């Protein structure tokens, strides 16, 4: 990920994030719900952006530390969370400035899909988690890029870019597509147990004018955009990971 990937449109992205369907009424409520009771937990918000998830978890009693690779985003987060907030500029693709076992939980909201390599970041996040701690994350759903780009190979690790509009201003984001089995393999190889996989619907609090017509009409209850995982950090393992599914001999 480029260190200043979001700096050019940080204000616009943050404004869009406050009230959009995908962020305010879909992704963020799902992350908060998966986190559950975090009162008293030390939580690392990995890729905290302008801090809306950090603020929500702090309001539930968590002791939150946040980092982001974008200084502009960190400045917005500090405005939101206050001058004493525990925030720093750091890059998930590099070693993190935290001691081993520092956190009960790590949340990583829409971050990993910017990275080609997941092995080092996942290992680093496991390092800063206590044994048995949770990594709760969301990424682009792997089927979405195939729907949007039907000629591309679902099974390939590949880079792609999409045009967005944040608070009326255009922006281009570049992601890495990886199939679901590659995601699961990356998690287990890094020493995590997959505790939950979630494909949620929008929040019940979603304003009707934001809902897709097929949901508003009752034809569907959810849509595909992101996929969510709850991972539990285990001890360091040697050798290849055990398969999740074994063939019957």
C-alpha positions in Angstrom: 0.0 0.0 0.0 1.3 3.4 -0.8 2.1 5.4 2.4 -0.1 8.3 1.4 -2.7 6.3 -0.6 -5.6 8.3 1.0 -4.0 11.6 1.6 -5.3 13.3 -1.5 -8.9 12.6 -0.7 -8.9 11.9 3.0 -11.5 14.6 3.9 -13.9 13.5 1.1 -13.6 9.8 2.0 -14.2 10.5 5.7 -17.3 12.6 4.9 -18.6 9.8 2.7 -17.8 7.2 5.3 -20.0 9.0 7.9 -23.4 8.3 6.2 -22.9 5.9 3.2 -24.8 2.6 2.9 -21.6 0.6 2.5 -19.8 2.1 5.5 -22.2 3.6 8.0 -25.0 1.1 7.6 -23.3 -2.1 6.4 -19.6 -2.6 7.1 -19.2 -0.7 10.4 -22.3 -2.1 12.1 -21.1 -5.6 11.1 -17.7 -5.0 12.6 -19.1 -3.7 15.8 -21.5 -6.6 16.1 -18.7 -9.2 15.5 -16.5 -7.4 18.1 -19.3 -7.9 20.7 -18.5 -7.0 24.3 -15.1 -5.2 24.3 -15.4 -3.4 27.6 -11.9 -3.4 29.1 -10.3 -5.0 26.1 -7.2 -3.5 24.6 -8.1 -3.2 20.9 -5.8 -2.3 18.0 -7.6 -0.6 15.1 -5.2 -1.6 12.2 -5.8 0.9 9.4 -8.1 3.1 11.5 -8.6 5.8 8.8 -10.4 8.8 10.3 -11.4 6.8 13.4 -15.1 6.0 13.2 -14.7 2.3 14.3 -12.2 3.3 17.0 -14.7 5.8 18.3 -17.5 3.2 18.3 -15.4 0.6 20.2 -14.2 3.2 22.7 -17.8 4.1 23.4 -18.3 0.4 24.3 -15.5 0.6 26.8 -12.6 -0.6 24.8 -9.1 0.8 25.3 -8.3 1.6 21.7 -5.0 2.1 19.9 -5.1 3.0 16.2 -2.7 3.3 13.3 -2.9 4.2 9.6 -0.4 4.7 6.8 -2.1 8.0 5.8 -1.0 11.0 8.0 -4.0 12.9 6.7 -6.4 10.2 7.9 -4.6 10.1 11.3 -5.1 13.9 11.6 -8.9 13.4 11.0 -8.9 10.6 13.6 -7.2 12.8 16.2 -9.8 15.4 15.6 -12.5 12.8 16.2 -11.0 11.0 19.1 -9.2 13.9 20.9 -5.6 15.0 21.4 -4.8 12.2 23.9 -5.9 9.4 21.6 -3.3 6.6 21.2 -2.7 7.0 17.4 0.4 6.6 15.2 1.4 6.5 11.6 2.4 2.9 10.7 2.2 0.6 7.7 0.7 -2.9 8.0 3.1 -4.1 5.4 6.0 -3.4 7.8 6.8 -4.3 11.4 4.5 -2.6 13.8 5.7 -0.5 16.8 4.0 -2.6 19.5 5.2 -5.3 21.8 4.3 -9.0 21.6 0.9 -9.8 23.0 -0.1 -6.2 23.5 -3.8 -6.5 22.5 -6.8 -8.6 23.3 -8.4 -7.9 19.9 -7.3 -6.4 16.5 -9.9 -5.0 14.1 -8.9 -4.3 10.5 -11.6 -2.7 8.5 -11.3 -2.9 4.7 -7.5 -2.9 4.7 -6.0 -6.3 3.7 -7.4 -6.1 0.2 -4.9 -3.4 -0.6 -2.0 -5.7 0.0 -0.5 -8.3 -2.4 1.1 -10.3 0.4 -0.9 -11.2 3.4 1.6 -13.5 5.1 3.8 -10.9 6.8 0.9 -8.6 7.9 -1.1 -11.5 9.3 2.0 -12.8 11.2 2.7 -9.3 12.6 -0.9 -8.9 13.8 -0.8 -12.3 15.4 2.5 -11.3 17.1 0.9 -8.3 18.8 -2.2 -10.3 19.8 -2.4 -12.2 23.1 -2.7 -16.0 22.6 -6.3 -16.7 21.9 -6.9 -13.0 20.9 -9.1 -12.2 18.0 -8.5 -10.6 14.6 -11.7 -9.3 13.3 -11.5 -8.1 9.7 -13.4 -7.2 6.5 -12.3 -7.2 2.9 -13.8 -7.0 -0.5 -16.0 -10.1 -1.2 -14.0 -12.2 -3.7 -17.0 -12.8 -5.9 -17.7 -9.1 -6.5 -14.7 -8.4 -8.8 -15.8 -11.4 -10.8 -19.3 -10.1 -11.2 -17.9 -6.7 -12.1 -15.1 -8.1 -14.3 -16.6 -11.3 -15.8 -13.7 -12.0 -18.1 -11.2 -12.2 -15.2 -10.1 -15.4 -13.5 -11.7 -15.8 -10.1 -8.9 -18.2 -9.0 -6.0 -15.8 -9.8 -4.3 -13.4 -7.4 -4.5 -10.2 -9.4 -4.6 -6.5 -9.1 -7.5 -4.3 -10.3 -8.6 -0.7 -10.0 -12.1 0.8 -9.6 -13.4 4.3 -9.9 -15.2 5.8 -6.9 -16.8 9.1 -5.9 -16.3 10.2 -2.3 -18.5 13.1 -1.2 -18.8 14.2 -4.8 -15.1 14.0 -5.7 -13.7 11.2 -8.0 -11.0 8.8 -6.8 -9.4 5.6 -8.0 -8.7 2.7 -5.6 -6.5 -0.3 -6.5 -7.0 -3.6 -4.8 -5.8 -7.2 -4.9 -8.3 -9.9 -5.6 -7.7 -13.3 -4.1 -10.2 -16.3 -4.0 -11.8 -17.4 -0.8 -9.7 -20.5 -0.5 -6.5 -18.4 -0.7 -7.8 -16.1 2.1 -8.5 -19.1 4.3 -5.1 -20.6 3.5 -3.4 -17.3 4.4 -5.2 -17.2 7.8 -4.4 -20.8 8.8 -0.8 -20.6 7.6 -0.3 -17.6 9.8 -1.6 -19.5 12.9 -5.2 -18.4 13.1 -8.3 -20.5 13.6 -11.3 -19.3 11.6 -14.0 -18.8 14.2 -16.6 -17.1 12.0 -17.3 -16.1 8.4 -20.0 -13.5 8.0 -21.9 -12.1 4.9 -24.3 -9.7 6.6 -27.2 -7.7 5.4 -27.5 -4.0 5.9 -28.3 -2.6 9.4 -31.9 -2.5 10.4 -31.3 1.2 11.0 -30.5 1.9 7.3 -32.6 4.8 5.9 -34.9 3.3 3.2 -33.7 5.7 0.6 -30.2 4.1 0.8 -31.4 0.5 0.3 -31.1 -1.2 -3.0 -34.5 -1.7 -4.7 -34.5 -5.5 -4.4 -34.0 -5.2 -0.6 -36.5 -2.4 -0.2 -39.1 -4.5 -2.1 -38.4 -7.5 0.1 -37.2 -9.7 -2.7 -33.8 -10.0 -1.0 -32.5 -9.5 2.5 -28.8 -8.8 1.8 -26.3 -8.0 -0.9 -22.6 -8.9 -1.6 -20.0 -6.3 -1.1 -17.6 -7.3 1.7 -16.9 -10.5 3.6 -16.1 -10.6 7.3 -13.9 -13.0 9.4 -13.3 -13.6 13.1 -10.0 -15.3 13.6 -8.5 -16.6 16.8 -4.7 -16.3 17.3 -3.0 -19.6 18.2 0.5 -20.4 19.1 3.3 -20.5 16.6 3.2 -23.7 14.5 5.9 -25.4 12.6 5.4 -27.2 9.3 2.5 -26.9 6.9 -1.0 -26.0 8.2 -3.4 -28.9 8.6 -6.1 -28.9 5.9 -9.6 -27.7 6.8 -11.2 -30.4 4.7 -9.7 -33.9 4.1 -10.6 -36.2 1.3 -12.1 -39.5 2.3 -9.7 -42.4 1.4 
